[in-house]
Structure formats: structure tokens, C-alpha cells
Amino acid sequence: MEQEPLVSIIIPVYKVEQFLDACVASVAAQTYRNLEILLVDDGSPDSCPAMCDAWAAKDPRIRVIHKPNGGLSDARNAGIKQATGSYIYFADSDDTVAPTLIEDCLAAMRDYDADLVMFQFDTISENGKPLLSNYRHNDFSEVQVLTPVEAIKKQVKAEIDGYFWAFLAPAATYQNTGFSFPVGRKIEDLSRICNVIGEATRVVRIPKVLYHYRMREGSITASWDPKLTRDWTRAADDREAYIIERFPELKGFMTLQQLNFFANLDYETIRQSLIAGLKIDPEDADAIRRHIDRLSKTASESDEPIPDTLRELLGLLKLGVAKFADNAVDALAAAPGATPSAEPNETSMWLPLTKEQIAERQADVSRTHDSAHHEQGDTDNDMTLAERFRDMREDWRQLRIQHIEQAEERKDERKAERLAARNGVTFEQE
């Protein structure tokens, strides 16, 4: 009989004494018993270190790693170094897992000859009650068997989330490969998710809810701060760099998707600024602006042209970044309402404006927009910037769907033409 593989479960622990017992209890109660549970005490200042030691005293499968505080990435890296299992799974110490998580994942690996298993999750409140959620990650009802390239495309298009607790992978993916989580940064999952997917041989997604993600006030992503903007940008850079190096054939795909990523990211950043009164650091705004400009230039030189609707969206996006950046150091010269196909030159794309000039520019844009769309009535006058972002983001989503559908149609047409050519059939032009 084949020996059951050892699975290492790494749980970073920091200031979660209210939730730690529930998390560890759910992991210890796995129906699959051959586990190594690593509780990484990341210098937690509360009772968590003692709680970890108490768990280790009553379950021989549990080991505790006590270390100075270094953040989530540093704690995960410490766990990777000491893990001895054939597979590694990460859980967050304020969440809980389904009792069959490891058993179901290993079974899926065997059934579908896969080495990376992804699954669904739900959300719970601080007191453990189920919450309604609508993550695109969970939007499938049948088993999906994917190549690494197919899975990466889904991840980049936000159809697969970047949470490391949403899959089980071989330990060989993390150990002795140079893999590490970026220390000192948040959004670490997005930085490395494609590194894991790209090293798989086959990916399987199973339509089972195996993880319970706790939404709480003190979590890393529950509150937005300006540093997160910078970390999102760096995470996107890391992901893009890996994909293009590992799968150069995806360069054109990545350019368009990265533009879409920043459009959606910046919408959320600015929405948070509008609602919560937060401000975007000018350094972050400038970095975002440069990144969008660089991607736009790359896209214009590739075989994947930027749709006019996306150009318009990026124009509004840049204006919004400038408006809500401290001191508003930059703003878009060719703002929404201008002809989308008009390419601004190097010196005119960004102009230093005062707040008063920005307000005047927005008024000019509004007047131009009203004049161009007078037949639609005067309702646009009452639209807020947040509403314009919301509507244009939805427009871009719909455009992206159309773009994907058209690409698939062109792919099918080319396939039919190649097949016909092999059979000696030619198509007459009408």
C-alpha cells in the first residue's frame, strides 16, 4: 500500500488570540491525519505564543517556531525553511478550514493527475457567522482541469484569486527553487501566485468550499492605507516579470490585462479616497502614472492594440489620480471627452497643475463632454467622479468580454481555415 504523504501546514501567528484556537482546532481536526502543523509565532505581543506552545504540548504533530516580528511574508518564509512534508499548505491564523480540505485536495491530485489543487471559499464574520460574498474565484460549478498557462490567464483576469490558502501545492515548488515571499510588503500573495501556478504540470479546480475566510476589522486588507497602492503596483510588476520570463508567448496578453488591472486597481483606490477621505501619496500617483504610460507604449507597439474605450478610461483614471494626490502634481492633458484616438505627445500628456487648474480642467472636460453628447440630455452634469469611474469600469469589463469573445472567434476562424487548407479547400471572397 502506498504510504500517505506528509503534508506541512504553515500558519503564521500574530495578534490573533481571539481566533487562534478556532483556526488550529479546525486544522488539527482534518480527516487526513499525516500532518505537520507549523505555528509560526511572528513575535506576537499578546498571549498567542503561549497558546501555540499549549497546542504543541497536546498534539505531537504541531511544532512552534518563535521568531522576532517580521510580517506575514517573513513568517511564511520561516515556515517554508522548516517544513519537511511533501506538500505545503498555508492557512491564516484568523480563518478556519473545512475538515476534509487536505483529504479532498490529495484525492483530486490522484483523480486528475494534477499537482496543484485549487478550491472554493466562503466568508464568515468575526463571530463565525456566514456572510454573503460574490467572488469571481468561486464562479464555477464543475471540476476544471487546466494547463499552467490556462490557469495563469484566469488568475491575471481575476477569475482565480491570489490567496495562498486557496490551494495545495508540492513542497518542491517552494523549497530549493529561490522562491520566497517579499518581506516588508503587503499584497504578497499576488506577487507570487503565478510563480506557483507556472511551476505546476497540471492544475485542477474543485467546486468545493473548503476554507472559511474571516472578514474582520484588524485584517491586513480591511483598511486601506497609501502604502497599499505602492504594494499593489510592485506586486503587479513581480507577477508580470515572472510571467513574461517564464511564458514569453503571453507578453501581448499581459500588456492588455495589466492595463485592465491598473484601471480596476486605481478605481478602487480613488473610490476609497472619495468615501473614506484617504489621500493618495504623490509618489504613488506618479508611479501609477508612469506604469500606465509604459504599458500603453508597449501595447501600442504590439499586436494587441489598446481599444479606444480603454484609452478613454485611462484618461479619466489619470485625471482622478492627479485630483486626489497630495498637491495634485500631475493631471492629464487629453482628458475624457477628448478624441480617444488622439495620441498626446511626450510633453503634453502630463502637465503640472494647481488644484484650481484641475478644477478648471474638469469644468472644461465637462463642457466638452456635454457638447459632444447633448442629445443624451443634461443628466451627465450631475454625475460625480465616483459615478463616472463606476460606469466606465463596467464599460471596460463589457469591452473586455467582447474582446475575449472576438479573439476566440478569430481563433476558431483561423483553425477552420487551416483545416480547410489541409483538405485542399479554398474560400472565395464575396
N, C-alpha and C positions, 0 to 999 in steps of 0.2 A: 504493500500500500504506500502510495506516495506521501511523504512527510508534509505536514501542513507548514507553509512558510511563516516565518516570524514577521509580524507587521509592527513597525515602530510608529507610535502616535505621539507627536510633539505638541505640547500645549504650553505656550508662553503665558506667564502669570504675572500680572501687575495690577494692584489695587482693585481686585475683584472679589473681595471676601464675601460679598453678598451673594455671588453667583457661583463661586468656585466649586463648592460641594456638589451642586446640581450637575455641573459640567463633568467633573471627574466621575461621579456616580454613573452618569449615562455612558461614559467611555468604558468604565470597568464592567458594566453590565452587558457588554457586547456578547452576542451569541457565539461569535468566533473568539476562542479563548487564548490562542497563541499570540499574545500581545506583549509588547514592550512599551510602557507608558512613561514618557519623559516629561515631567513637570519642570519647566524652566523658570525658576524664580528670578525675575529680572530686577532684583534689588527692591522688591515691593516693600513700602514703608508701613504697611498695615499688618494684619495677622495672617496674611497669605503664606509667608514662609513656614510658619508653624503648622498651618493647615496642610501644606504639601508634605511636610515630614510625617504628620499623623496619617495621611493616606498611604505613604510608603511603608509605614510600620504595620499596616494591616493588610496590604496587598503586595506580595513579593514581585509582582510584575511592574510595580511602579518604582521609578528612580527619580530623585530630585537633583536638579542642577541649580545650585545657588550661585549667582553672579552679580556683579555691580550693574546698576541700571544702564542699559544701552539702547532701549527701544525694542519694538517688535521685531524688526529685521535682525538685530543683533542676537535676540533671544532665539529666533528660529535658526540662525546660523550655528549657534552653540548646540542646539538640539541635533542638527544635521551631523555635526562632528562626532557626537557620541552615540548616534543611532547605530544599531547593529542588525536591524531587520532587513529582509529582502525588499520590503515595500515601506514607504513613508507616507504618513497621513498627518495633516496639520489641522488642529482644532483651536478655536479661540476660546479662552477660558470663561467668557461670559455667555456662551451659547451651549446648546445641548445637541446630542446626536441620537438618531434612531438606533434601537438595539441591534438591528441587522445590517448596519452600514457596511462594516468590513466584510461580513459574510456575503452580502449581495454583490459587492464590488468584485471580490475574488471569483464568485460564481460567473459573473459577466465576463471576466477575463477568460475563463475557461470556455464558456459557451461561444464566445465570438472571436476567440484567438486574438485578444487585444491586450495591450499592456498599459493602457491609460483609460480609466473608467470615470465618467462624469455622471452626476445625478442631480435631481431637483432639490430645492429647499423651500421652506416657508419662513414666515416671520412671527415672532412672539413678542409680547410686551415685557416690561421689567419684571412683572409678577408672573410671567409664564403663560399668559392668555394668548390664544391665536389672534393674529392681526391679518387684515386683508392686504394683499400685495399683488402686484401685476408685473413681475419681472419677465422680460423677454427670454431670459435664460430658461425659464420654465415652460415656454410656449411650444411644447411638443408632447405628443401622446403615444408615440411608437418608438421602439428602440432605433437608434441611429448609429450606424457603423460608418466611420469616416476615415479618410486618409488624413495625415497631419496637415496637408495643405488645405483641405476642405474645412478642417476644424479651425485652423488659423483664420481663414476668411470669415468664418462665423464669429470668431472672437473679435476680430477687428471691426466687424459690422455690428457689434454689441448683441449678437444673438447668443453668445456664450459669455457669461460674466467672468471676471478675472479672479474671483475668490479662490484662494488655495484650499479652503476647506470644502470645496465643491467637487473634489476628485481625489482618486487614489492613484499614485504613480510609483514606479520602481525606484528603489533607493539609488540605483546606479545613475539615475537622471541627475541626482543632486551631489553625489559623492565622487571625488576624484575627477571632476569634469571642469572645475573652475567656477561652478555655479555658486552664487551667494546672493542673498537679498541685500539691497542697497541700504547701508546703515545711515541713520540720521535723516532719513526721508520717510514721508508717508506715501500712500498710494503705491506701496511696494509690490502689491500683487500684480497690478497692471504692468509694472516694469518687467516682470519675469514670467508671466503666464505663458507667453508664446514660446519661451525657451523650453518649457516643459512639453508643450504640445509638439513642438518641432522635432524633439528627440524621440517621440513615440514612433512605433511602427504601425499601430492601428489604434484608433480611438473609438470607444463605444459610449453612447449616452443612454442611460436607462431612465424611463419615466417613473421614477420612484422618489418620493420626498424622504430624504434620509438625514436632513440637517435642519435644525431649528435656530434661525438667526435672530438674536435678541436685539430689538431696537431700544436703545437706552440713551439717556441724555449725555452720559460721560464717555461714549464711544468715540473713536478717532474721527469718524466721518459724520457724527451727529451735529457738529458745529463747524461752520466754515470760517477759516481764517486766511489772510492773504498768502501765507506760505503754501497753502494747498494748491493755489494757482500755479506756482512755480513747480511744485512737485508733480502736478498733472502734466505739465509741459515736459519735464525731464523723463517722466515715465513713458510718455508717448515717443520721445526721442529714443529711449532704450529699446522699446518694442520695435520701432521702425528699423533701427540699426541691425537688430538681430535678424529680423525677417528678410531684409534685403540681402544681408550677407549669406544667410542660410538658404534662402529661396529667391535668387535674383529675378526669376521669372515673375515675381509678384510686385516688382517695382512700380509699374503703372497702376496696378490695383491699389497699392499702398498710398500713392500720392493722392488719389481721389478720396480714399477713405480717411486719410489723415486730415484733409481739409474738412471733411464732414465731422470728424472727431472734434476738431477745434471749434467748428461752428457750434456744435452742441455744447461743448465744454464752456465756451465763453458765454453762451446764452445763460447757462446755469449760474455762472459766476456773477453776471450782471443782474440776473433775477435776484440772487441772494443780496446783492448790493442794494437793489431797489427796496426789497422787502425788509431786510434786517438792518439797513443803514450802514453796511460794511463798506469799506473802500478798497479799491484795487491799488496795490503798490505800483508806482510809476515804472519801476524796474521790471515788474511782472508784465505790465501792459506793453512795454517796449519789446520785451522778449516775445510775447504773443504776436505782436505786430510783425516782427522780423521773421518769425517762424511761418506765419501765414504767407508773407511775401515770398519767402524762399520756396515754400511748397507750390505757390501759384506759378512761380517762374519755372519750376521743374515740370509742372503739369502742362504748361503752355508749350514746352519743348518735347513733350512725349506724345505717344499715340492716343492718349486719353485726354481729350480737350475738356476744359472746365465749362460746364453748362452755364448759359447766361444767368439762369436763376441763382446759381451758386455765386457768381460774381456779385450779383446784387445783394445777396445775403451777407457776403464777406464785407461789402462796403458798409452796410448797416452795422455789422459786427465791429468793425474798426472804429466807427464813429462812437459806438457805445463804450468801447474800451477807453477811448480818449476822454469821453464825457465823465466817466466815473473814476478815472485815475486821479491821484492827488496832483493838483496843479494843472491837470489836463494838458500835458506836454505835447501830445500829438493828436491829430484828427485827420480824417480822410478828406482829400480834396474832391475826389469824384465820389460823392455820397449817393445813397439810394435816390432814385429819381433821375439820375444822370443815365445816359445811354450805357447799358451794361457792357456792350461790346467795345466801348471806347477804352483803350488801354492808356492809363496815366503814365507819364514818364517818370524817371527816377527822382527828379527834383519836385514834381508836383504831387506825388502820391501822398506824402506826409508833410504837413505844414505845422509849425509851432503856433498854437492859438491860445488866447486867454479864454477864461470862462465866458466873458461877454461875446467874444468872437465865435465861440462854439454855439452859444445861444442864437447868434445872428445867422450862423451857417445852417443850424437846424431850421430856422424860420424860412430861409431861402429854399432849403430842401423841401419843406412842407408846401411852400407856394408852388414850386416846380411840380411836385407830385400831384397837387390838386389840379393844376392846369392840365397836366397830361391825362388825368383820369376824371375830368369834370363830369363826364357822362355817368359816373358812378355815384354822383351826389356829393354831399359835403360831410358824410359820416366820418371820413378819414381824419378830419380836423380834430375830432375828439379822441382819436386813438393815442394811447400812451406809448412810450418807447417800449415798455414791457410787453404790451399787446402786439406791437409790430414784430418784436422778436419771437413771440409765441406763434404768430401766424406764419412768419417766414420760416421758422424751424419746421413747422408742419408742411409747408410748401416744399421745402427741401427733402423732407422724408418721402413725400409722394414722388418727387422728381427722382430720388434715388431708386425707389421701387420701379419706376418706369425705365430708368437707365439699366437696371439689372434685367428686367424683362426683355428690353430691346437687345441687350447683349446676348441673352440666351437665344433669342430668335435668330440673330445673326450667326451664332454658333451652330444652330440647327440647320440654317440655310447652307452654310459652308460645308457642313458634314454631308448634306444631301447632294451638293454639287460634286464633292469629291467622290462619293459613291457612284453618282451617275457617270462621272468621267471614267471611272474604272470599268464601267459596263458599256462604254462607248456611246453614251447618250449625251447629246448637247441640247442646250436650252436656247430657243430662238427669242430674240429681243422683240417685245411688242412695240 
